[in-house]
Amino acid sequence: MKRNVIDAISVGRDTLNYCRESLAIAIRLQEDRPPFTGESLAALSDAHSLAASGYLKRFEQLEDICTRMMRSILAYDRVDIAELGNLAMFDMIEKRRLIAEAREWRKIRDQRNELVHEYPSKMADRANRFNVAWQLHDSLLETADSIARKLDDILDEAAND
């Protein structure tokens, strides 16, 4: 089982790094614009509108791969994750100091779920979704960095075994 977990961690680490770098690029493309109103979001050029959409997609993807890697880290530590809910997992990950606060990660997770599952028709609602995600990206990136370091440690340890 441990070899399967190591393989998943190796692929996941590469995906996490890609998503982290892509989100950082999307942040740089938006730096002078947020927070948005419905009107200012609607007024974006096509290129900036695509960049805003790209930001949201990368936010969603980075949160998802971080959460998947949290599960892989626990599996590597031989924690039975089959019946483990997200809140319990976030608490365990917080105790390992990979996230600053389980409650904050829950906010990020909830925002990701909203981005994936809701499609607001009003520009003001779209702007609000962007603004909430924008406020959370520092925490998301800090967590991604922390998880990436842990994944690197696991892969280094596995290479030395």
matplotlib code that plots the C-alpha trace (Angstrom):
import matplotlib.pyplot as plt

x = [0.0, 2.8, 4.2, 0.7, 0.6, 4.2, 3.2, 0.1, 2.1, 4.7, 2.0, 0.1, 3.2, 3.8, 0.1, 0.1, 3.2, 1.7, -1.6, 0.3, 2.4, -0.6, -2.5, 0.4, 0.4, -3.4, -2.9, -0.3, -2.6, -5.3, -3.3, -4.5, -8.2, -9.9, -12.2, -14.7, -18.3, -20.7, -20.1, -16.3, -16.3, -18.6, -16.3, -13.2, -11.6, -12.0, -8.4, -8.8, -12.2, -10.5, -7.7, -10.3, -12.0, -8.6, -7.9, -11.1, -10.3, -6.8, -8.1, -10.5, -7.9, -5.3, -7.7, -8.8, -5.2, -4.3, -7.2, -6.3, -2.7, -3.9, -5.6, -2.4, -0.3, -2.5, -2.6, 1.2, 1.1, -1.1, -4.2, -7.4, -8.9, -11.8, -14.3, -12.6, -14.7, -13.3, -13.6, -11.8, -9.1, -8.6, -8.2, -5.6, -3.8, -3.8, -2.2, 0.5, 0.9, 0.2, -2.6, -2.8, -6.4, -8.9, -11.7, -9.9, -9.3, -13.0, -13.8, -11.4, -13.0, -16.5, -15.5, -14.1, -17.3, -19.3, -17.0, -17.4, -21.2, -22.8, -23.2, -24.5, -26.2, -25.9, -22.6, -22.8, -22.9, -20.0, -18.0, -18.7, -17.5, -14.3, -13.8, -14.3, -11.8, -9.4, -9.4, -8.5, -5.7, -2.9, -4.0, -4.5, -0.9, 0.6, -1.1, 0.0, 3.6, 3.4, 1.9, 4.5, 7.3, 5.7, 5.3, 9.0, 10.0, 7.9, 9.4, 13.0, 12.3, 10.9, 14.0, 16.3, 14.4]
y = [0.0, 2.4, 2.3, 3.3, 6.2, 7.3, 7.2, 9.3, 11.8, 12.1, 12.8, 15.0, 17.1, 17.9, 18.8, 20.9, 22.8, 23.4, 24.7, 26.9, 28.5, 29.0, 30.7, 32.9, 34.0, 34.6, 36.7, 38.9, 39.4, 40.7, 42.6, 46.1, 45.3, 43.6, 44.0, 43.9, 45.2, 43.8, 46.8, 46.7, 43.0, 43.4, 46.2, 44.1, 43.5, 40.1, 39.3, 40.4, 38.7, 35.4, 36.1, 36.5, 33.3, 31.6, 32.8, 31.2, 27.9, 27.8, 28.6, 25.7, 23.3, 24.2, 23.8, 20.4, 19.0, 20.3, 18.5, 15.3, 15.5, 16.0, 12.6, 11.1, 12.5, 10.9, 7.6, 7.7, 8.1, 5.0, 6.8, 5.0, 7.6, 5.4, 6.8, 10.1, 13.2, 16.4, 18.2, 15.4, 15.3, 19.1, 18.9, 16.1, 18.2, 21.2, 19.2, 18.3, 22.1, 21.8, 24.3, 27.2, 26.6, 23.9, 26.5, 28.7, 25.8, 25.0, 28.5, 27.9, 24.5, 26.0, 28.7, 26.1, 24.1, 27.3, 28.0, 24.5, 23.9, 27.3, 29.4, 32.9, 34.8, 38.2, 40.1, 41.3, 37.7, 36.8, 39.7, 38.6, 35.1, 36.5, 38.9, 36.1, 33.9, 36.8, 37.4, 33.7, 33.2, 34.1, 31.3, 28.9, 29.6, 29.3, 25.9, 24.8, 25.7, 23.8, 20.7, 20.8, 20.9, 17.9, 16.0, 16.7, 15.4, 12.2, 11.6, 12.2, 9.7, 7.2, 7.6, 6.8, 3.7]
z = [0.0, 0.9, -2.7, -4.1, -1.6, -2.6, -6.3, -5.6, -3.6, -6.4, -9.1, -6.6, -5.7, -9.4, -9.9, -6.7, -7.9, -11.3, -9.8, -7.2, -9.9, -12.2, -9.3, -8.6, -12.3, -12.2, -9.1, -10.8, -13.8, -11.4, -8.8, -9.6, -10.1, -7.1, -5.3, -8.1, -8.3, -10.7, -13.0, -12.8, -13.5, -16.5, -17.8, -17.9, -21.3, -22.8, -21.8, -18.2, -18.0, -19.0, -16.5, -13.7, -14.8, -14.8, -11.3, -10.0, -11.8, -10.4, -6.9, -7.2, -8.5, -5.9, -3.1, -4.5, -4.9, -1.5, 0.1, -1.9, -0.7, 2.9, 2.5, 1.0, 3.8, 6.4, 4.4, 4.4, 8.2, 8.2, 9.3, 8.3, 6.0, 4.6, 7.0, 7.8, 7.2, 6.0, 9.4, 11.2, 8.5, 8.7, 12.5, 12.0, 9.4, 11.7, 14.4, 12.0, 11.4, 7.7, 7.9, 10.2, 11.3, 10.4, 10.5, 7.9, 5.6, 5.9, 4.5, 1.6, 1.0, 1.1, -1.3, -3.7, -3.5, -4.4, -7.3, -8.7, -8.0, -8.4, -11.5, -10.6, -13.4, -11.8, -12.2, -8.6, -7.4, -9.7, -8.4, -4.8, -5.5, -7.0, -4.0, -1.4, -3.2, -3.6, 0.2, 0.8, -1.7, 0.7, 3.1, 0.2, -1.1, 2.4, 2.9, -0.6, 0.3, 3.6, 2.0, -0.8, 1.7, 3.5, 0.2, -0.6, 2.8, 2.3, -1.2, 0.2, 3.0, 0.5, -1.8, 1.2, 2.2]

ax = plt.figure().add_subplot(projection="3d")
ax.plot(x, y, z, "-o")
ax.set_aspect("equal")
plt.show()
